[in-house]
Amino acid sequence: MGFHLEEWEVAVYPEVLEASSGNGKLFLIFISREGGSKKYASVLAPGQHEGLGKVGDPGISSWGWNLDGQHSTYHALFPRAWTVYDGEPDPELKVSCRQISPFIPHNYRDSSLPTAVFVYTLVNTGRERAKVSLLFTWANSIGGVSHLSGDHVNEPFIGEDGVFGVNLHHKSAKGNSPVTFSIAACETQNVSVTVLPSFGLSEGSCITAKDMWDKMVQDGQFDRDNFSSGPSMPSSPGETLCAAVAASAWVEPHGKCTITFSLSWSSPKVKFLKGFSYHRRYTKFYGTSEKAAQTLAHDALTNYKRWEEEIEKWQRPILMDERLPEWYKFTLFNELYFLVAGGTIWIDSCLVDKKRPNDQDELARIKNDVIKSTETKVSGRGEEVSRAMTTTTLNDFAGVEFDDDENSTSSSHVSEEELMVPLKRGYTDRSYQTYEVLDLGNTEEDVGRFLYLEGVEYVMWCTYDVHFYASFALLELFPKIELNIQRDFAKAVLSEDGRNVKFLADGTYGIRKVRGAVPHDLGTHDPWNEMNAYNIHDTSRWKDLNSKFVLQVYRDFAATRDTSFGVDVWPSVRAAIEYLEQFDRDGDGVIENDGFPDQTYDTWTVHGISAYCGCLWVAALQAASAMAHELGDRDFAETCKSKFLKAKPVLEAKLWNGSYFNYDSGSSSNSNSIQADQLAGQWYTASSGLPPLFDDFKIKSALRKIYDFNVMKIRGGRMGAVNGMHPNGKVDETCMQSREIWTGVTYAVAATMILAGMEEEAFKTAEGIFLAGWSEEGFGYWFQTPEAWSMDGNFRSLVYMRPLSIWGMQWALSLPKSILKAPKINVMDRIHVSASNTKFFHHETGVRRMATKAKCFGDSALNCAF
């Protein structure tokens, strides 16, 4: 999704976008009443700022900053926002700006476009005509190293349909591809558009910011001849090159007028530190030329009304739902900001074949002729596992560009899926190779690949233990993207990267990615290929990731009823369950934690059986059994049901204390703490339409305990749910995370309450996050919701992924028909358990006959390679 500059900048460059007023990216207004007796001019930015009004300054401090903000308001309902200037600076003119981004659920084309529209409505409440000129200024800059490096060029344009503007061509630093901004306005019968292609902020500029201001105050417009000026001279080092688009109109007494601007940017390539480059999703529709920015600006101005209609159609049912509190409605939509501001990268398919065959025979020839199978042995958890490896001849890699010979020789096409081939340990550079294939299926269904950061401070792509919470937003709004993320992790489960990594928590060494283990993340510098950028702990020993994978896959499968998806990922589901079984060390059916923080709470130590990981494990067994049953893998369905029936009573016996589940089965001082997230497995179980894990009494009792203690004992419920609370009513101070309030976990707890029929408690719980984070009386974290805050309001990790879990609440309030129409008969009752079925076994089953695409027919799913 390419609508916000924060997304564009974080994704492409290490430099920080300087979109502040100090860099000339602003709207200004100039008003002249008929007869010339009244004139007003101001930057449309309320408040006074340090350094403004310097005498003789040629920069923007020379402009008029005349709004005090007392009559200016801002309203946000992502992906739209409204700024209203009620009588500022002209007491008889009401100005409103409506900002629109094409974030449209289930629209995988327009939602990828890097553009935004600003619609100004001018209402003249006076008795005199008013000439109003609005000015949109923009700096030719992306901040950072290239900001003042020079050689940047601005160029005016006259487009179709009355769209006029300026293109700002930016020469990036460090070998990155150029970037082009386009700012434009739409000329109509009543609106005249003029431009100033270039001005500067310093004394040496041919035209300074002060010169521009004076010109607008005097004339309210620029010279029409500017359109024929051609490209500007390249900027000099140290010079900030800016541009402006002015739109002017007469507004009759008690009349109304609309002026529309657009902003777009063309940044076709995403380049990662290890040298791989990809084309962004929007290039599928607009190409890679710098001219795409101008075309995008035009299309935004001609299509925004349709976008708004689609957005309103999506949002209206929720906004009109009288069951829902008002604070919830706008917080629900506004938390979606993270999907575009969270470092988002949305690329076109990894491979864009330059010589795409035109007939099925040619496709078949490619598919069959280039493949050569070999055998290799890889090291996996101390044992030699024989597996089949597939290699091919090098083919066109049009969607990916390589900056060195090493990269260009390490990628090829294989049969059907991406393959990561581990080599021997000890390689000094790459101890694996990446293999990509052209999708031979329906390209119309291809929605590309999607990455988003855990947070702007934790720079790891698609952190999976956190995506577990956030994924409800993508499943609800962009389900094809969600399924593709799950496919990426499914492939990763069956891969191994044997390079040594040092783990910071204990100083030990291990391999980067263990086969069968779900990775913590898709990487940082080489996503999809070099996973597990997280290196505090060895996450192959974490007890939540594999269960979370199984639960997410089943939920997505149940919600979409996409059998192809189910077949694609099924071998990885089996592998994930089988891998996790090793942590049931005493054979009682429940996995044990290993006395270190081996789950998403990575500073909170766990001993023995835990409520969090144990509940996830039991839920995963039930989900895997149900999915196996639906796909026809009868033996595995029986196995998982047998495990489930064995594990469930053990978990309850070890942890249930009569009112909630203890934190863990250990003997530490916090083993009987009340963990807010103790029913995470039940949350997913209910969200997927599966039978509850526990008796209704136990579920509601535990949630009531959490509500009474973790929520209401923290400032009367006005901050969210604290992670850990002792049964004596004191906060668990075991570690930083036990005493923190996690925003996303609070939303998840609220969702679990809704599914348990406790809506009043759910909204009270979630409202604490709104009050502390979003309300005017709170800590001011709007559009940067952090991972956590303490009871005194100090935050940790701003702009974080997990708060998207508020969409888990909406999911619970409006379960999809595919979930609601699930068979009324308990699916687990349909699965027969053989008396001898006590271990995993792998006979030929229905799903294996179906899974021709997955190519997984070995004796064990764990040994099965794509």
Secondary structure as GFF3:
##gff-version 3
##sequence-region A 1 866
A	DSSP	alpha_helix	5	12	.	.	.	ID=ss1
A	DSSP	three_ten_helix	21	23	.	.	.	ID=ss2
A	DSSP	beta_strand	27	33	.	.	.	ID=ss3
A	DSSP	beta_strand	39	43	.	.	.	ID=ss4
A	DSSP	three_ten_helix	60	62	.	.	.	ID=ss5
A	DSSP	beta_strand	72	77	.	.	.	ID=ss6
A	DSSP	beta_strand	80	86	.	.	.	ID=ss7
A	DSSP	beta_strand	93	100	.	.	.	ID=ss8
A	DSSP	three_ten_helix	110	112	.	.	.	ID=ss9
A	DSSP	beta_strand	115	124	.	.	.	ID=ss10
A	DSSP	beta_strand	130	139	.	.	.	ID=ss11
A	DSSP	three_ten_helix	144	148	.	.	.	ID=ss12
A	DSSP	beta_strand	153	158	.	.	.	ID=ss13
A	DSSP	three_ten_helix	160	162	.	.	.	ID=ss14
A	DSSP	beta_strand	163	170	.	.	.	ID=ss15
A	DSSP	beta_strand	179	186	.	.	.	ID=ss16
A	DSSP	beta_strand	191	200	.	.	.	ID=ss17
A	DSSP	alpha_helix	209	219	.	.	.	ID=ss18
A	DSSP	three_ten_helix	224	228	.	.	.	ID=ss19
A	DSSP	beta_strand	241	251	.	.	.	ID=ss20
A	DSSP	beta_strand	256	266	.	.	.	ID=ss21
A	DSSP	beta_strand	269	271	.	.	.	ID=ss22
A	DSSP	beta_strand	277	279	.	.	.	ID=ss23
A	DSSP	alpha_helix	283	286	.	.	.	ID=ss24
A	DSSP	alpha_helix	292	319	.	.	.	ID=ss25
A	DSSP	alpha_helix	326	334	.	.	.	ID=ss26
A	DSSP	three_ten_helix	335	337	.	.	.	ID=ss27
A	DSSP	alpha_helix	338	341	.	.	.	ID=ss28
A	DSSP	beta_strand	345	347	.	.	.	ID=ss29
A	DSSP	alpha_helix	360	369	.	.	.	ID=ss30
A	DSSP	beta_strand	371	380	.	.	.	ID=ss31
A	DSSP	beta_strand	383	392	.	.	.	ID=ss32
A	DSSP	beta_strand	400	401	.	.	.	ID=ss33
A	DSSP	alpha_helix	405	408	.	.	.	ID=ss34
A	DSSP	beta_strand	411	412	.	.	.	ID=ss35
A	DSSP	beta_strand	419	422	.	.	.	ID=ss36
A	DSSP	beta_strand	432	435	.	.	.	ID=ss37
A	DSSP	three_ten_helix	443	445	.	.	.	ID=ss38
A	DSSP	beta_strand	449	451	.	.	.	ID=ss39
A	DSSP	alpha_helix	464	477	.	.	.	ID=ss40
A	DSSP	alpha_helix	479	493	.	.	.	ID=ss41
A	DSSP	beta_strand	497	502	.	.	.	ID=ss42
A	DSSP	beta_strand	509	513	.	.	.	ID=ss43
A	DSSP	three_ten_helix	539	541	.	.	.	ID=ss44
A	DSSP	alpha_helix	545	560	.	.	.	ID=ss45
A	DSSP	alpha_helix	563	580	.	.	.	ID=ss46
A	DSSP	three_ten_helix	581	583	.	.	.	ID=ss47
A	DSSP	beta_strand	593	594	.	.	.	ID=ss48
A	DSSP	beta_strand	607	608	.	.	.	ID=ss49
A	DSSP	alpha_helix	611	631	.	.	.	ID=ss50
A	DSSP	alpha_helix	634	655	.	.	.	ID=ss51
A	DSSP	beta_strand	674	675	.	.	.	ID=ss52
A	DSSP	alpha_helix	680	687	.	.	.	ID=ss53
A	DSSP	alpha_helix	696	705	.	.	.	ID=ss54
A	DSSP	pi_helix	706	711	.	.	.	ID=ss55
A	DSSP	three_ten_helix	715	717	.	.	.	ID=ss56
A	DSSP	beta_strand	724	725	.	.	.	ID=ss57
A	DSSP	beta_strand	741	742	.	.	.	ID=ss58
A	DSSP	alpha_helix	743	755	.	.	.	ID=ss59
A	DSSP	alpha_helix	759	769	.	.	.	ID=ss60
A	DSSP	pi_helix	770	774	.	.	.	ID=ss61
A	DSSP	beta_strand	788	789	.	.	.	ID=ss62
A	DSSP	beta_strand	795	796	.	.	.	ID=ss63
A	DSSP	three_ten_helix	802	805	.	.	.	ID=ss64
A	DSSP	alpha_helix	806	813	.	.	.	ID=ss65
A	DSSP	alpha_helix	817	820	.	.	.	ID=ss66
A	DSSP	three_ten_helix	827	830	.	.	.	ID=ss67
A	DSSP	alpha_helix	846	850	.	.	.	ID=ss68
A	DSSP	three_ten_helix	861	863	.	.	.	ID=ss69
###
